[in-house]
Amino acid sequence: MGDAAHTIHPLAGQGVNLGYRDVDALIDVLASARSYGESWASHSVLKRYQTRRMADNFMMQSGMDLFYAGFSNELPPLRILRNMGLMAAQRAGVLKRQALKYALGV
């Protein structure tokens, strides 16, 4: 759970947000298991938690890796692409709000 379950570059401070979402998902999965009389330590219950968190963790980790690679490199073509991407992001109202909501976990 959190940093014990996965590592992420601290560049954008997303590790704690992933940890909060991990805890929220685990509580939900365990509560569901309890209501069905399942053991919290059963393979199927823990697998449901893992499956539930896998896509979000992968997407955030991949995004942060890409973000880090893009901003830690000063190759001219990459710098141009980065600047174009930042300008496009600045003008992408709805998309920008959705990305911020996702990053904040709301």
TAKALIN-V700836 format. One record per helix or strand of 2 or more residues. SS is the DSSP state (hx for helix, st for strand). FROM is the first residue (numbers start at 1). LEN is the number of residues. If there is no record, write none. Layout:
BEGIN
SS_FROM_LEN + SS_FROM_LEN
END
This chain:
BEGIN
hx_2_3 + hx_10_3 + hx_14_22 + hx_43_29 + hx_76_16 + hx_93_12
END
